Amino acid sequence: MASFKGLVSMVAELKAERTNLVNQLKHIDAALSVLGKLNGGSSYTKPRHTLSAAARKKISLAQKARWAKQASANGEVVAVKPKRTMSLAARRKIGAFQRARWAKVKREKKAA
């Protein structure tokens, strides 16, 4: 009977040691994940695939269509339209006005 009690205490010690080792491994994994991110990147090693603008737009329109279908099933009517884009000339005109506005603010600040 004495050997059985010794065996039970040995198993209990081994379980406690296993728990300690698991905790230590969790801490090591956490430290490695932090250190992996210190070099400016992530610890994720697989290469990421980038999508073209056209592919992203197709995915976006498909998702919006799914949302519209869901909304119409709920009784709402939602039109799916892609966002409008400004022409290059319009963006340049707005940029010129904005630069002039900031130049005026800077002149007033300097004069004050």
Secondary structure, 3 states (H helix, E strand, C coil): CHHHHHHHHHHHHHHHHHHHHHHHHHHHHHHHHHHHHCCCCCCCCCCCCCCCHHHHHHHHHHHHHHHHHHHHHCCCCCCCCCCCCCCHHHHHHHHHHHHHHHHHHHHHHHHC
